[in-house]
Amino acid sequence: MNITAPNLEIIAQVSSSPELSNWLQHEHISIAFTTYQTNRLILLGSNPESGLTVTEQVFDKPMGLYGNNHSLYMSTRYQIWQLDNCLLPGEIHQQSDRLYIPSRSYTTGDLNVHDLVLDATGTPLFINTDFSCLATIKSGYSFAPVWQPPFITKLVAEDRCHLNGLAMVAGKPTYVTACSATDKAAGWRDHRQNGGIVIHIPSNEIIATNLSMPHSPRWYQNKLWLLNAGTGELGYLNDSKFVPITFCSGFVRGLAFWGNYALVGTSKLRTRNFTGLSLENRLQAEKKQAECGLLVINLKNGEIVHWLRLETVIEELFDVVVLPGVSQPKALGFENEDIQRLITFPGSQGIVTSKPTVKSSSLNNAAIVTEKSESVNFKFQQVYHLNAESLAPYDPYTFPSLQQRWQTQPQRGELVGVSASLEGEMVGFAIGELLPNFQGELLSLFVAPIHRQQGICTQMMVFLERELLQQNAREIGVIYAPTTLTAQALEPMLQKLGWQLPTNINQGEMRLSRKQLIPLVNRLIHNIHPDARSQFEEGKKLVKLGDLEKAVGCFQAAIKIQPDYIPAYNQLGNTWQGLGKFEEAISAYQKSLKINPHLAAAYCNLGAIWQLQNQDEQAIAAYQKAIEIKPDFTLAHLNLGKLYVNKQQLSLAEKCLRQALLLIKRNFSLVRQAANHYAANCGKTDRIRVLLTLIIAYLESGLIEMAQQYFQQLEAILLQPNITLQESEVKLLYKDLVFYLPYLRDRIDLNGHLNKVIARAYNQLCLTPVNVPETRQISPKSGQESAQPLRIGIISKHFRRHSVGWCSQGIIKEWSKLTPHLHLYFTGRDPFDDLTEEFKQMTDNFFDFSEKSNIDMLEKLRRDNLDILIDMDSVMNPNHALILYHSPAKAVFSWLGCEPPYISEKNYYLCDRYTHPPSVQTHYQEQLIRMPDFAVAIANFTAKIIERDAVRKDLDITANNVVYLCVASGNKISPESVKSHISIIKQVPDSILLHKGYYDVEIVRSLYQQECKQTGIDPERCRFMVRQKLEEDHRIVYQIADILLDNYPYNGGTHNLESLWFNLPIVTLSGEQATSRMGSSFLKAVGISEGVAKNWKEYIEWGVKLGTDLDLRHQLQQKLIQSKQKDTLSPIWNPQKFAIEAYNLFQTFAERLN
């Protein structure tokens, strides 16, 4: 309960496991934890003679707790406190070696602050639970929002998702926990069982779901740990799945780490928020009682090695921190007079005790307030965690007496209270009880006699109704005896608040009054009249049929039946707009906003109409309001950008359209639309960015010809003599154009020249000016040191499920056997997954640099004194460019990552003679180093095993069908490939094409349908498949197909290897550049020349031959099977051979450069 009792007796009585005190002494640590249920900060220490020591101080609703050096930071009801240690090293005060005194506070208001940390600058960051955001302090404000979940549409004190926990990674906020992904007031309360989530802040992505009230996320030992409070479990996330290691007998909240131990806070199940969870059922099944206390858990085996149990009235803990190097900590609070007497100052050589001061006596009710006083300011606040025990001291403030009530009728649900106070003295108390089936009951309503007739009861009831509503109560009632007092005071007040007239029950001895608390939005969702819904659905059907006039009549009929039917108003407005009757449409949208003023779509629709009517200012205001309500409203950003274009406010237009592009990355049609409007906006002032945006938008959609037209314009600009480029332009060109160029054309000479132009500008503008600490010269190894295993470092953002990860996994594992000095440096922002864990198992030196700067990483690489540094990402990750530019190893290699990065002539690129023959060296900057066999080797591709015939039958594929497969993203689709594919299936009877990839399906489907129409074949022979998230699911398709049709000018990389692994023959077109020669290189590796074409004519011929010659297909399949046999193992399936040969090559370079 959050009203402090008058007495300040010590309430923290504890019992513990026998060795807890010895463990604290051995580790030389103490523990601090908070309990807002009893308003205490409790400090746990140890003494060699007396064992455990416990001290406590009273603070108003302490919650989040954070330790930093010699200070504690703690959130309370409306403040964040900094408590500083005032003892000098070695100084002891009353047996305590650490004395925390409140020294600074930040007033935040009552935000229900949960987890609290300090950022890199020492500024508090905290979870603002009531406003559903991550926040910090800001002078002149209660808080400043830093981030909010993407599904939260408005900053409002409604605790919409119960955002509660925060995990920092490398000093930056990275993960948060919430009890649900809801966007309505207290919406999380209906999702306590399995609605919990974890959000990755940098990406705004929900990375884990189906949790039960998760709390206290912490990043420790390269894992994200958290407490799944609703199941009572400590665990960590692995591939978005919660992996529990320990069941704890209680609601777990508050997590800290020390060495290989976790310290977990547990609470009893006291309030409705804690009941109805699987934790409760498990405790009952195991015949256990929930305990309040602390558990010390061994992270290696999940064993509970020590425990602390809190007895008496403490039933809930919130947060836990470890205090290193402390034996017996103590804190001072404001009720302790020592806070007045203990003084420190520079040069004081420790604590100085001043003269004791005596407080003036407090006279209760010293100021008698008259009934008519209008200048009195009463304070109203919610009171938390009420029960019969905690309410006992306040029974004089309950009417009727609750203590008497509970002697005959036990408490049935969670209690909700609102207090009224004047100058710190309680003057009124209202208490309600939450019951099942969304019911609430008013139990007690009391105001001190001298403060009555001043509206206190009415105000308390308003606050109480609001709180019950937020906790999902839909009706509140009160049962009372009819008396003169209730007739004169209670009944008129309730009727004023909209309660029903009382009805007699129990033969007139008692009366009942009720009030519905259903929010308007919920009423609209759940209580639609059937006839209104019928008219509404009929109207929607008529709209689809194009009969807008009749549709208007249906929507109007629905509204007549149910005047608050918001969807009907919206559809009516849309239909009027379709008929060109804008004023009627405006009226419909405005009526919907009168019902619910938070409809983003209605504001966006109004903006569109006003924009058509050239009422620009009204349109702008409407779009801005829509975005305020729903910040990720793509259409509002897009329309607002168009409007700014028309008004020639180009900087505002650019901002809106770029935001739209970011929001609609997965919607190809809208991406192209936004790109076109961006071009209209900034086509002259920002030509390079515009053209680059258009290239990517059209290329990824599958419209390569349009992309090529824009590319030709961009290349003409870039190759102008004496062109001056801006740093921001060059960064985009290096990041995007160098990467996408191989998709646009197969000209190694022209592409190499353009890449060098861009790289030269990138080096000059983006790399050379960066102030990097002076390079430490790598010392030559002595003869004895040279005999030691190589020190190899590998940098990549793809130590996870990604083509680079799959293609490097087996080789890196073999390298780990050749040297104990293998260092892996993760540079990505994507969450770790199961493949990441496999990489971690390969070495003890796995470093996460996802949140650190390139300078930090460069310094780390230099300190690690590497012989060889391997960059696995190359042009796929421009963030490595600065590292490669400064070459922090004896020899620096790029590998995989499509093509060399064009950064330094001192560096090397690992390749093979088939993709990079000797003649191409002049087109690159790095020195090409060719492996003896091939540039990659794979040990295995896992997939779900299927019954091929059964799955083909389910897909309506007969035994006679020849199935061609094309796996291609939009940037790999060209008109020539479409024509070739259709030409092939036309010439092969009973053949079909399965097409799979990431692109605008409607665009690509139309390309194939048009070609089918011109060729005269049934377009149903081209089938477009859904992409799977997991590779194991995706790889099933190779077991269904008969032949893979490769892409050009950018061949398949991993897709071709997967095809060959599953014994699928390939048709590939081999060109000039390396990316157009991967298919032929892989076929060469397995001893196959069939299927390699030099032009589209040969490509078609091979496609037809493999489709019609079953014996040839079987021969090639047998070769592929033979290539994986031990005695005839192809180098491409032999990572061990690759690893040894590469290691020997690295050793040669290290010795030569030593």
N, C-alpha and C positions, 0 to 999 in steps of 0.2 A: 504494500500500500504506500502511496506517495505523500501521505500527510504524516509528518514525523510525530511520533508519540512524545509526550512531555518529558518522560524520563529517558536518560541516555545510557541505560545499563548495557554492559557488554552482552551481545547476543550470539556471537560466533563461538559456539561450543563444538569441539571437533573430536573425532576419533580417527585413527589412521592405521595403516599397515605397520607392522613392527619396525621395518627398516627404512621407512620414508625419511625420518630425521637424519639417519646416517647417510642416506643417499644424497640429501641436500648438502650435508657437510662435505661429503666426498667430492661432489661436483662443484662445491662452493657457489651455490646459487640460492636465491629465494624466489618466491612466487607472489605475484599480486593478482587479485581478481576483484571483479565488481559484482554486486547484486542490487539491481534497481528495485527489486521487490521489497527489500528492507533498507534501501538507501545507504548502502555501505560500500566503502573501499576497504578491502581486507588484505593484509600483508602477512604472508606466511614465511617464517624463517626457522632457524634451528640453533640450538645451543648444545654444546657437547655434554653439559651437565644435566640440563633440564629437558632436553629433547626439543620438540616443536615449540615455536613461539608464534602467537597470533595477536596481531593488533588490528584495530579497526577505527575508521572515522566515518562520520555521517556527512554525506553529500546528498543533494536533492536529485534523485533518480540518476545515479551514475551508470553509464553503459559502456561505450567504446573506450578501450584502454590501449595505450601504446607506450612502449619504453624506448628511450633514445639517450644513450650515454648515461648521464646522471639525472635525467629528468623523466617524469611521467606526464603523459597527455591524456586527459580524460574528458569525455563528453558527459554533461549532466542535462537536466531538464531544458534549460535555455541558454547554457553557456558551454564553452570548451575551456577547460582549465589546464594550465601548465603548472606542474608541481616540480620544483627544483630541489635538489639535495643541498642542504645548507651546511653539511659537515665537511670539514677538510679531510684529506686522506689520513687515515689513522685516528681521526677524532671519534670519540664515543660519547653519546649523550643518552644517559639512562639505559645503558647496555646496548643501545642501537648504534650500528655503524653506518646507517643511512637514514636521514631524516628529511622527508619530502614535505615541503611547505608550499601551499598555493601562492604563486608569485605573479601570475598573469592570467587574465581571462579574456575571452572573445564572446561577446553576447550575440547569440544566434537567434534567439527566440525558440519556442518549443517546436523543433523540427523532427523530434524522434530520431536523433542522430544515433546510428549504429556503429559500424566499424570506423576507426579513426587511425590515420597514419600521418607521417610527414613526407612531403615530396622532397625532391633533390635540393630545393632551396631552403628547407626547414619550415615551410609553410604547411599548416594543417590541411589535409584532404580528408573528407569524410563522406560517408553514405548518409544522405539526407532522405530518410525513409519516407517521411510524410509527403515530400515533393517528388519522390521517385527519381532522384538524380544523384550523381557524384558532384560534390561541391567543395568549395574552398572559402576562406574568409576574404572579405574585401572591405576596406575602410568605407564607412558610411552606409553599409548594407548588412543585412542579417547574414546573407551568404551570396556567393557568386556561383552559378551552375557551371560545371566543367564538362559534363557529359551526361546524357540520359539515354536509357534504352531506346532503340529505334522504334519500338511499338508504343512508347509513351508520347502522346500527342500534345500534352500541355503541362506546364509547371503549375500544379495546383495541389494544395495540402489535402490529398485524398488517399494517400498510401495505396496506390493503385495495384502495385505488384509485390509489395513488401520487399523492395530492394534492401539488402541487409549487409552483405559481406563484400570485402575488397581484398584482392591479392595484388601485391606489387611484384614486378619482375624487373630487376636491375634498376630499381629506384623509380619506376614508372607504373602508374595504375594499369593493370592488364586484364584482370578477371574480376567479375562480380557475380554474386549469387542473388537470386530472387525466388520468391515462393511461387510465382506464376508469371506468365507473359500476358497479363491482363491489363486493360486500359480503362478501367472504370473504378469508381470509388470502392476501396476495400475488396476489389474483385478477387484478390488472391485467396480470400477466406474459403471460397468454394473449391479451391484446387490444392488444399493442403496435402492430400494423400499422394498425388503423383504429378502435380503441376510445376514442381520446382525446376529451375533452369540455371545454367552457367553461361555467361556472356563473355566473349572475348572483346575487350574494349577497342583495340586498334582496328579490328575488322568489322565491329558492330554485329558479329554473328553469334547466334546461340549455338554453343558447341556441345551442350549436354542437356538432355531433357529427362522427363519421367522421374525426377528426384522428389523427395518428400521434405519440404521445408528446409532446404540446404542452408547452412550457415558457415561462417568462419573459413572462407577459402584462403589457403596459404601456399605460396610457391616455395618448395623446400626440396633440396637434393634433386633438382631437375624434374620435379613432379608437382602437379597441382593437387594438393590435398584439400579435403573439405569434410565437413560434418553433415551427414544426411540425417538431420535431426529427427525427422518423422519416423525413421527406422532405428534410431539410436546407434548409428554406425559411423566409425572413422574409416575413411578410405581415400582413394585417389582416382583421378580420371585416366583412363587408358582408351584411346581411340573413341572418345566421347562417351565411354561407358564408365559408370561408377563401379570401382572395384573395392568392396569393403574388406578391411583386414581385422576389425575388432567390433564386436557388439558390446555396447555399454548399457548398463541398466539405468537408463534415464534419457531425457531429452537433451541431446548433446549440443552445446553452444559454447564457444570460447576455445580457441586452439592455439597452442604455442609449441615450439620445438626447442630441444636442447640435445646436441649430439645425435645419437640414434634413437632418441625418445620423443614421443609426442605427449603433451600435457593437455588433457581434454576436460572441459567443464561439463558436469551433468546436472540436470534439474529434475524435480519431481513433476508429475503430470497434475497440474493444479487447475488450469483454466480451460475453457472450451477450445482455445487454440491448440492445446496439447492433446485433447481427447479425440477419439475417432481415428487415430493413426494406427498404422500397422505395428508401431512400437508398443502400443497399449495391448494389442492382441498377443504379441509375442511374449510380453511380460506375464500376461495371464496364463498363456500356454506353458511357460517355464516356471510358473508359480513364484515369480519374483516381484519385488516391490521396486518402484523407481526410487533412486537415491539422488540426493543433492550433494555434490562434492567434486573432487578432482581425481582423475585417473592418470597414471604414468604408464605409457604403453611402449613396448619395444617395437620399433618400426621393422625390424628384421623378421619377426615372427608373429606380430600382432598380440603378443602376450601382455596382459596387465601385470606389471611388476610391482607397482605401489599404488596405494589409494588413500584418499582423505575423504571422510564423511562429515558433513555439516549437520549437526543436530538442531533441535528446538525449532525456532520460527523461520530460519532461512531455508527456503524451498526452491529457489531459482538462482542460478548464476548467469552472468552474461559474457564477460570477457576475461581472458587469462593472459598474463605476460610473465616471462622469465626475467629475473633481475640478476645478471651475472656479477660475480665478485662480491656478493652481499650476503651477510650471515643473518643479521637481525634488523630488518627494515621497520620503519615507523613513519607515519604521516600525521600531520596536524590538520584538523578541520576547524570550522568556524565556531563550533560549540566548545572547543578546547581553549581555555584561557591562555595556554602557552603560546598561542598564535599572536597574542598581544605582547607577550613578555620576552620572547626569544628574538634577539636582534643580531644581524650580521652585517658587516660592511668591509670593504677592502682594507686590509691591514689589521682587522680585529683579531686575527689569529684564532678564530673559532667563534662559537656562539657566546654572545653576551646576554645575560639575563637582566632585563630592566626591572624597575619597580613594579610590583603588581598593581593592576588597575581594577577598580570595582565598577561593575555595571550598574546603571540605574535600574531600580525596580520597575518592572512592567506592570502597569495597572490595567487589569482586564476591564474592557468596556469603560475606559475612562471618559470617553466622549460619548454622551448619550445623544443619539440621533433622533430627531423628531420625525414623525410620519411624513411630513411634507418636505423634508429636506431634498433639494435637487442638486446639491454640490458634492454629494458623497459618491466616490468611485468604488464600487464593489468589484472584486476580482472573481471571475468564474474560471474554473479549470477542471479538466477530467481527472478522476482519481482511479489509479490502476490497481489491479490485483487485489480485489476485495474478497474476503471470506468471513465466516462467522468469528474466527479467532482474531483476525486483524481488526475487525470492526468493534470488538468488545469495548475498547476504551472510548468509543464514540457513540455508545448507545444513547446517551442523553441527546444526541443530535439526530436520532431516528424517531419517526412517528408514522405508524405505530411502532412500538419497540420490536426491533428485529431479534434481539436475544430471546425475548419471550416467544416470538413466532417460531424460531428454530428449535425450541424445546419440544414442539409438537409436529413441526413440518420442516424436514431437512432442506438444505439448499439444493435446488434442482438444476441450476445452470450457472453460467458465468455471470458475475455481478458487474454492473457498470454504474459508476458514480460520478456526480458532478457536485463540486463544492462551491460555496460562495464565501468570500472572506473580506474583511475590512481591516486594513493595516496589519495583516498577518494573523488576525484572529478569525477563526471560523464562525460564520453567522448563519449558514444554511447548508443543507445536505440533501440531495436527491439521489435515490438508489433504484435502479431497475435490474431485472433479471432476464437473461436471454434463455428462452425455452426452445424445445424442439419445434420443427415445422414452421420456422421463421416467425415465432411468436415472441413477444416481450411483455413483461408485467412490471408495472410501477409498484415497488414494495414500500417505499418510504419517501416522505416529503416533509421536510422540517425547516422552519426559519425561526431564529431566536425572536421571542416576543417583541423586544424593543426595536427590531428591524423589519417588522411586518408592514404591509401596506405600501411597499416601495417597489413592487414588481420583481422581487428577488425570485419568488416561486416561478413566475412566468418565464424569466430568463433561464433558470435552471432546467425547466422542462423543455425549453427550446433546444438547449445544448444536449440534454439527455435524448430527446427524440432524434437529433442529428447523429449522435453516436450510435444509437441502436440501429438506425438506418444504415450507417456505414458498416455495421457488423451483420448486415443482411436481414435484420428483422423487417417484416412486412406489415406487422400489426402490433400495436401496443394496447394493453388493457389494464384496468385497475379495478379491484374488488374492495369495497369499503362498506362500513356500517353507516346508515343514514343518521346524521346528527345535525345539530344546529350549526356546528363549525363547518362540516362538509358541505352543507347546503349554502352557507353564506360565503365560503371561501373556495373550496375545492371545485365544486361543480361549475360555478361561473367562470373560473379560470380555465378549466378544461374545455368548456364550450367555446370560449374565446379562441382557444388554440385549434378548434376544428374537431373536437371529439364528438362522438355521438351522444345523444341524450341518454342518460342512465336508464337501465332496465332493472326491475326487481328480480332477484333470484332467491332461492331458499325461503319461500313464503314471505318475501318482503323484508327478511332480516338483513339481507345484504344487497348491495347494488353493484351493477357492472357497467362500465363505460369503456368504449373502444375507439381507436383511431387507426385508419389505414395509413401505412407509411410507404406504400409502393411508389418508387420513383417514376417519374413520367416516362423516361426512356424504357424502363423495364415493362411498364404497362403497355407501351406500344408494341413491344416485341411479343409479349406473351398473351395479351388479351385482345387479339384481333377477332372481330365478329366474323363468323363463318361466311355470312352473305357478303360482307365487305371484301373478304379475301377472294371469294368466288368472282366478284366483279373485277377485282384487281387482276387476277390471273387471266380472265377473258380479255381484258384490255391489252395485256402484254402479248397475247396471241394475235390480236388484231393489228398491233403495231408491226409484228413480224410479217403479217400478210400485206402490210402497206395501207390498211384501212384506218387512217389516222382519225377521221371524223368520228367513226363509231367508237374508236378507242377512247377518245375524249369523254364520250358519254359514259363508258364503263368506269373510268377513273372518277368522274364526278359522282356517279352513283355510289361507288365505294366510300367516298368522302362523306356523302350525305348520310350513309349508314353509320360511319365512324369518323367523326370530324377531326380526330387527332391521328389519322392514319398517314404518317410521314411518307412512306414509300409511294403511296398513291399521289400525294402532292408532287413528289419528285418526277414520277412518270407523267403526270399531267403536264408539268412544266416542260418536260422534254418533248411531249407530243405537240403542245402548242407551238414550241419552237420549230418543230418540223413542219408545221403548217404555216410558218411565217408570222404567227400572231405573237409578237414579242411582248406586248404589254400584258397579255393574259399569262404568258409564261413567267414573266417577272412576278406577277401577283401570286402564282402558285408557289414559286420558290420562297417568296417572302413569307407566305403563310406557314410554310414548313419551318422556317427559322423562328417564327413566333412560338411554335410548339417546342422546338429544340434549337437554341441559338448556337449549337456546336456542330453544325452539319457542314463540313468542309466542301462536300460536293455541291451543296446548294449555293454557297458563295462562288465556287468556280463556275457554275452554270450562269449565275447572274453576271459574273465578270465577262463571260463569253458573249452574252446578249448585249451588254453595254459596250463591249468592244465593237460589235457589229454596228451599233448605233452611234459610234464615234464619241461616246461619253467616256473618254479615256480615264479621267480621274476617278470616276466611280468604278470603272473596271479594275484599275490598279488597286484601289482600296479593297475590292472584293477578292481579287487574287491574293493579295497580301494577307487578308483575313483567313482565307482557305489554308495558306501555308502556315500561318500562326497556329491554326488548329491541328493541322497535319503536315509537319515539316517535310515529310517524304512524299508529298503529293506531286507526282511527276507532271501531270497534265497542267497543274496550276503554275509550276515553274516554267513549263514550256510556253503556255499561253502568255504569261507575263513577259517572257523574253521576246516573243513575237511583237507584243504591244510596244515594248521599249524600242524594238527595231523601227517600227512605224514612226515613233516619236523622235528617232535619231539620237536616243540616249544610249549610245553604244556600249559604254562601260557597264551600265546596269544590264543591258541585254546580254552581254557576254557572260556576266556572272550568273544570270538566270539559266541561260542555255547550257553552260558548262555544268551547272548543278543538275539540270535535267539529264544530261549525258551520263553523269555519274550514277544517277538513280535508275536508269533504264538500260543498263548494260546488257541485261538478258532479253530485252525486247527489241529485236533487230529492226522492226518497222519504225518504232519510236526513236531508236538510235539514229536511223537515217534521217528521219524527220527533224530531229534536233540538230543533227549535223548540217542539214541544209539551211536551217534557220540561223545557225551559228555562222555559216558561210555568208548568208544574206546580211548578217549583222556586221561581221568583221572581215569580209572578203577583201577589202582594200587595205585596211589598217593592220591586219594581222594575217597576211596571206599564207605564210608558212604553216602556222598552227591550223588554219582553216583547211588547207589542202591535206595536211597530215590527218586531221580528224575525218575528212571525207574518205580518204584512202582506207583507213581502218574500218570505218562504218560499212562501206560497201564491200570490202574484201571479206570481212568476217561474215557478212550476210550470205555470201556466195555469188556476188555480182562482180567478178574480177575485171570485166571489161571496163566498167565504170571506174573501178579503182585504178586501173592502168591509165585511163585518160587523165585522172587527177595527178597520178604519179608523174606522167610526162610533163605536166605543167610545173610540178614541184622541182623536178630534176633540172628543167631549163633555168629556173631561178637560182638553184644552188650552184650550177656550173657557170654562172656569169662571172666574168673576170672582176676582181676587186670587190666582190660582194662582202658586205658587212653584216655579220650575224650577231644577234643578241645571245647572251649566255643561256637564257631560258629557252630560246629556240634550239640552240645546239643540244641542250640536255634532252629535249623531246626528240630531236632527230636521231641522236645516238640511241636513245631508249627504244624508239619505235621503228624508225625507218630502216636502220641497220638490221633489225630483227625481221621485219616484214619483207625486205627486198628480195630474198630468194623465192618468195611466193609469187612475186610480180613478174619476174622474167628469169630466163636461164641464159645469162650472158656473163660469164665469169670476168671478162675484161672490163666491161662497163660497170658491173656491180663492184668489182674490186676498186676501180678508180673512184667511184662515188663514195664508197665506204672510207677510203683514205682521205678524201676531202672532208668528210664529216668528222672522222677521227682526229685529223689535224686540228680542226677548230675546237673539238672537244678537249683535246690535250691543252691547247693554249688558253682557253677560256674557263675550263671547269676543273682541270687537274693541276696544272702548273701553279696557279695562284693560291692554292690551298696551303695554308701555313701548317706544315707538318714538323714536329720536333726533329732535330738533327739526327740523321741516320747513324745508328751505332754500327760500326764496321764488324762484320761477322769474322771472328778470328779463325785463321786456318787451323785445321785439326792437326794434332801431332800424329806421329806414326801409329802410336798405340790407339789414339782416338779414332783414326781412320779405319781401324779394324772393327770398330763398334758398329752395330746395326744402324741403318740410316734413320734420321729423324725426319719423318714425313708428315706434313700437314695437308689437310684437304678442307677447302672452304666450299660451302654450297647452301642454298636455301631449300635443297631438294632431298634432304635426308628423311624422306617420307614417301608416301604413295604418289609417285610421279615417274614419268619415263626415265628421268635421270637417276632416280632412286632405284628403280628396278634394274636398270642396265649396269649400275655400279655396285650393287649389293654384293654379288658373289666375289668380285675382284677385290673389293676392300676387305672382305672377310679373309681372303687369302693373304693380303698384305699384312693383316694383323698377326698372322702366324710367322711372318718373316722378320718383323721388328716389333719390339715392345714399345717403340717410340712413335706410335701412330696417334696423331692428333686430328680430331674432327671438329670443325668449327661451323655451327649452324647459324646461318645469316638470314633466315626467312622469318616471316610473321605468321605463317600458317600454324595451326595447332599441331603438336606432336601426334603421331599415330602409332599403330603397331609396328610399322616398318621402321619408324624412328627408334623404337625400343630395341629392335634388332641391331641397328647401327650402334646404339649405346652399349650393347653387350660385347661389341667387338673391341672396345678399348676403354681404359679408365680415364682417357683424356677426351671426353666429349664436352664441348663448351658451347653454351647458348649465347650467341651474340645478337639475338634478334632485337634487343632493346638498347644496344650500345652503338656508339658512333664508329665510323670507319677509322678515325684516329685511335680510338681505344683498341680496336681490333689490330691495327697496324702495330701498335706498341706491344700488344700481347704476342703477335707473331714474331716480332724481333726478339722478345724475351725468351721465346721457346727455342731460339737458335736452330732453326730448321735447315736441313740439307736441301730438302725438296718441298716446294709448295705446289699443290695441284688445285686449280680452279675448275670445278666441274660445270659451271654455269655459263661462262663466256658471255655471248651477246644476250643470253636470256636473263642476265642479272647485271645491269649497269652499276649496281652498288659496289661491285667488286673492282671497278675500274681504278679507283684510287690505290687500292692494295696492289694491283698488278703494276700500276705505274711506278710504285716505289720498290717493287721486287724485294720483299723482306725474307729472302732465302737465297741460298747459293744458286739454285736454279728454280725458275718458276714456269710451270706448265699449265696451259689450259687444255681441257679434255671434255669431250661430249659438248653440250651446249650449242649445237648446230654448226657453228663456224668459229674461227679465231676471233678474238675481241678487238683487234686493230689498236692495241694500246702501246706496245713497246717492242722494238726490234731485238731487245736483249732477251725477251721471253720466248717460249716455245709452245707449239701446239701439237698434241699427240694425235696421230691420224694413221691412215694406211695408204698404200700405194694405189688402191683401186678408187677411192674417193678423191684423193689428192695426189695425182701423179707428179713427178718432178717438174713438169713443165708449168705448173700453176704457181710456183713459189713467188714469182714477181707480182702476183695479184694480192699478196698478203703482207702484213707487217711482221707478224711473229714468224719465227723460224719453224718450218714444218718438220716434225720428227716422226718418221713412219715406223710403226710396229712391224715385226717380222711377218705377222699374218694379217690380223684385222684390228680395227680400232675399238672393238668391244667384244665381250664374251659373257654369255648368260648361262647360269647353272640350271635355272628352272623357271617356268611360269605356272603358277598354281591356278586351277580353275575347278569349278564344280563339274563333277562327272555326270554325264547324262546318258539316257538311252536315245541314241541319235534318231532312230526311226520313229520312236514315239513322239519326240519333240517336233520332228519335221511334220508328222501327221497332225499334231496340234496346230501347227502353223499353216496347215493346208498345203503342204509340200509333198508331192507324191514321190514314189521311188524312181519314176522316170524323169523327174525334174532335174536339170543341171542348174545348180545354185551358184551364181556369181556373187561375190561379196565386195563391196567398196566401203572402206572405213575412211572417212575424210571430213575434216572440219571445213567450214565455209571458205577459208582462205586457200584450200587446196582444190577447189572446184573450178573448172574452166569449161568454156563451150566445147573445146576439142575433146576433153575427157567425156563429156555428156554424149557427144556425137559418137565417139568410139564405143562407149558402153552399149548404146542402143543398136549400133551397127552389129556388134557381136551377138547380142541376144536375138536379133532378127535372123541371123544366119545359123543359130543353134536351136533346133526344135526343142520345145518343152523347157526352154531355159527361162530363168527369172533372175532378177537383180535385187539383192538386199542392200539397201543403202543406210549407212549409220554414221552419225556425226553431230557436231555442234554447229548449227547454222540456222538460218531462217528457213524452216521447213517448207513454208508455202512458196517461197522464192525458188528453192531447189526443186521442189516437186513440179512447179510450173515449167522449169527449164527442161526437165525430163519429159513431161507431158507434151510440150510443144514439139520436141524432137520425135517422140513416138507418133504424134499426129502426122508430121511431115514424112516419116518413114513408113507409116501405115501399119504399126503394130499396136496391140492392146496396151494402154498405159498401166493396166492392172498388173502387168508383168514386172513393174518397178514398185517395190515395196520399201517403205521408209520405217526404220525401226527406232524405238525409244532408246536413248542412252541410259546406261546403268551407272550408278554411282561407284560401285565397287568393281575393281578389275576382274575379280574372280567371277562375277556375274557377266561382265562384258565378254569374257573369253569363251563363253558358251557358244557364241555365234560362229567361232572357227570350227567347232565340231559339227555344225549344221551345214556349212557351205562346202563347195567342191573346189572353187578356184577364187583366188583373191586378185582383184584388178587394182593395181597400184596407182598412185597419183603422180602428176607431173605439172609443174617443174619441181615440186617439193615432194620427193618420195616419202612413203611411210617409213618411220624409224622403228619405234617399238611395235607398231602394228605389223610391219613386215616380219620382224623377229617372232612375234606371237604366232603369226600365220605359219611360219616354217616350223616352229616348235610343235604345232598341232598338225603338222604334215600336210599343209595346204599349199599346193603349187601356186606360183605367183606369175602374173604378167606385169612387167615393169618397163618403162621407157627410160633409157639411160641418156643423160644429157651432158652438158659442159660442167656445171658447178657441182660441188660435192653433194649438196642436198638432192640433186637429181641423179646421183650415182649410188645412193645407199642400197637401193633394191638389187642392182646388179652385183654390188659388193657382197651382199649377204648370200645371194645365190652362188656366187663364186666360192664362198666359204663352205658351202655344203656340196660342192662338186656338180652344180647344175648350171647348164648354159641355156637350156630350153626356157623360153618365156621372156628373154631379154631382147628388147626392141630398140632400134636406133631412131625410129620415127613412128608417127601415128599409124601409118599403113602396116608396118610390121607388128605394131601393138595389136591391131585388130586381127591380123592373121594368126598371131599366137593365141589370142583369146578364143578364136573360133576353133583352132586346132586342139587346144586343151579341152574345149567343151565337147568336141565331137569324137575325140580319140580317147576312149576309155582306157585302153591298154597303156598309152603314154602317161595318162594321169596316174595309173597304178604304179608304173615304173618310177615316176618321180616321187610318189609317196614312199615307195620302198627305199629310195635313196635318202629321203629325209629321215626315215626310221633308222637306217643304217648309220647316218651321221651322228646319231646319239648313242651308238653302241660303244662300249668301253674300248674295244680293239680298233675301232674305226672312228673314234671320236673326233668330230670337227673342231678346229680351234675356236670356232664361234660359240661352242657349247663347253668350253674348257677354261673357266676363270682361273684355275690354278696355273695353267701354262701361261696365260696372259700376265698374271701377277708376277710370276718369276721372271719372265722376259722383261717386263717393264721395270721391275726392281733392279735387275742387272743393268739395264739402260740408265736408270737413275744413278746407280752407283758409279758408272762411268763418268757421268756428268759431274757428280759431286767430287770425285777424285780430280778430274780435269780442272775444276774451278776452285779447288782447295788452295 
